[in-house]
Amino acid sequence: MENKQIIGLFVHNHPGVLLRVTSLISRRGFNIDSLTVSPAAVEGYSRMTIRLSGDDDQVEQFINQMMKIVDVKNVEALPYDSSVASELILVKVNTDNESSNDILAVTSKYHASLVNLGEHSMTFRASGSPGDIDTLVGELRAFGIMEMARTGIAALENGDRCLNVLPSN
């Protein structure tokens, strides 16, 4: 069964690493839904979080292939049920006097903050699980989304386990 998988990578922070990782993903026929990269807690390394479509066997093959890249130090699948995942969105919605209160009612359900008010638009910032962000976007489409930017997923495994330089056993 094909589903969305979250993959965490711990990599050297060198030029070209992102290209090597995404090239491998492309060659294997995966579609990237989300990709975030940021410095890791260990100096000289970065943390990548990738959400892609694939079944468990494909993800296992993907992880094995990723570990062959010299700059990749660790790769793990992050199960949805035992991970914390979040995403940030900025969304600009078309508004008029009649729809403003309805838009505010929708955005308040998702704890979205009004960050800019234009003559004919409202811009909101929200963060939450990818599912919550998808639902917010779905509800705002009825009002007319003018523009949006999503950061991509950031995820960490629950509990004390960490994705670090050395793979955990």
Sequence and secondary structure as in RCSB ss.txt:
>XXXX:A:sequence
MENKQIIGLFVHNHPGVLLRVTSLISRRGFNIDSLTVSPAAVEGYSRMTIRLSGDDDQVEQFINQMMKIVDVKNV
EALPYDSSVASELILVKVNTDNESSNDILAVTSKYHASLVNLGEHSMTFRASGSPGDIDTLVGELRAFGIMEMAR
TGIAALENGDRCLNVLPSN
>XXXX:A:secstr
  EEEEEEEEEE  TTHHHHHHHHHHHTT  EEEEEEEE SSTTEEEEEEEEEE HHHHHHHHHHHTTSTTEEEE
EEE GGGEEEEEEEEEEEE  TTTHHHHHHHHHHTT EEEEE SSEEEEEEEE HHHHHHHHHHHGGG EEEEEE
   EEEESSS    SS   
